Amino acid sequence: MNAIFRRRSIRKYTDEQVSEELLEKIIRAGMAAPSAGNEQPWHFVIITDEKILKEIPKFHPYSSMLPGAKVAIAVCADLNLQRYDGYWVQDCSAATQNMLLMVDELGLGSVWLGVYPTEERVIGMKKLLNLPDNIIPFSILPIGYPGEKKEPVDRFDKSRIHWNIW
Ligand SMILES: Cc1cc2nc3c(=O)[nH]c(=O)nc-3n(C[C@H](O)[C@H](O)[C@H](O)COP(=O)(O)O)c2cc1C
């Protein structure tokens, strides 16, 4: 619960390496997400190659922090694993958010970088990571030890709550 309210987008990282053990914990949290009909359509590409991290900002304009991270995880969907057409987007969103919460819990920092549905980013990632036709890149999470501190924000807004009808 603390992680939900404490989590912020962290875009600066220290040089400290993130261990494989922690990466597995983060992915385990992603795989624990709910999915439509329990279809679990996700795959996770762990990117540690600096050359690959440096390529992404060339087609993704809001990802300049990526080369500053030692590692990133790309959340992808396997369309062949779909049981309910199109619900993979919500499944991958739930997985991404679970991962961000685990990142916070582990004392690490990350930010959700949107890939799908922006065509240029999807095509760029598919080429760069050599993804098969049935695999759609959905989001990217740079991960590192925080190089900046952000305070929690309370975004509660009563005017957005509607009871029974609008
Ligand atoms: C679907 C989605 C796509 C996002 N894409 C980017 C992005 O490409 N680059 C980026 O720096 N932040 C991105 N963000 C992070 C948002 O800017 C951030 O969550 C928002 O400003 C709220 O700030 P907070 O995460 O610190 O609470 C994205 C967030 C979501 C949910």
PDBQT file of the ligand as one rigid body, heavy atoms in Angstrom, charges set to zero:
ROOT
HETATM    1  C1  LIG A 201       0.960   5.106 -20.436  1.00  0.00    +0.000 C 
HETATM    2  C2  LIG A 201       2.069   5.990 -19.906  1.00  0.00    +0.000 A 
HETATM    3  C3  LIG A 201       3.060   6.434 -20.752  1.00  0.00    +0.000 A 
HETATM    4  C4  LIG A 201       4.114   7.221 -20.272  1.00  0.00    +0.000 A 
HETATM    5  N1  LIG A 201       5.118   7.572 -21.117  1.00  0.00    +0.000 NA
HETATM    6  C5  LIG A 201       6.161   8.282 -20.651  1.00  0.00    +0.000 A 
HETATM    7  C6  LIG A 201       7.259   8.567 -21.500  1.00  0.00    +0.000 A 
HETATM    8  O1  LIG A 201       7.290   8.184 -22.667  1.00  0.00    +0.000 OA
HETATM    9  N2  LIG A 201       8.301   9.276 -20.973  1.00  0.00    +0.000 N 
HETATM   10  C7  LIG A 201       8.307   9.697 -19.686  1.00  0.00    +0.000 A 
HETATM   11  O2  LIG A 201       9.291  10.351 -19.280  1.00  0.00    +0.000 OA
HETATM   12  N3  LIG A 201       7.273   9.450 -18.840  1.00  0.00    +0.000 NA
HETATM   13  C8  LIG A 201       6.214   8.735 -19.294  1.00  0.00    +0.000 A 
HETATM   14  N4  LIG A 201       5.182   8.398 -18.442  1.00  0.00    +0.000 N 
HETATM   15  C9  LIG A 201       5.221   8.829 -17.032  1.00  0.00    +0.000 C 
HETATM   16  C10 LIG A 201       4.269   9.983 -16.734  1.00  0.00    +0.000 C 
HETATM   17  O3  LIG A 201       4.760  11.179 -17.288  1.00  0.00    +0.000 OA
HETATM   18  C11 LIG A 201       4.087  10.103 -15.219  1.00  0.00    +0.000 C 
HETATM   19  O4  LIG A 201       3.574   8.920 -14.693  1.00  0.00    +0.000 OA
HETATM   20  C12 LIG A 201       3.142  11.250 -14.821  1.00  0.00    +0.000 C 
HETATM   21  O5  LIG A 201       3.687  12.500 -15.184  1.00  0.00    +0.000 OA
HETATM   22  C13 LIG A 201       2.827  11.280 -13.331  1.00  0.00    +0.000 C 
HETATM   23  O6  LIG A 201       4.006  11.422 -12.565  1.00  0.00    +0.000 OA
HETATM   24  P1  LIG A 201       4.472  10.317 -11.489  1.00  0.00    +0.000 P 
HETATM   25  O7  LIG A 201       4.646   9.016 -12.236  1.00  0.00    +0.000 OA
HETATM   26  O8  LIG A 201       5.761  10.816 -10.926  1.00  0.00    +0.000 OA
HETATM   27  O9  LIG A 201       3.412  10.185 -10.455  1.00  0.00    +0.000 OA
HETATM   28  C14 LIG A 201       4.135   7.616 -18.904  1.00  0.00    +0.000 A 
HETATM   29  C15 LIG A 201       3.126   7.153 -18.054  1.00  0.00    +0.000 A 
HETATM   30  C16 LIG A 201       2.129   6.325 -18.531  1.00  0.00    +0.000 A 
HETATM   31  C17 LIG A 201       1.079   5.795 -17.571  1.00  0.00    +0.000 C 
ENDROOT
TORSDOF 0
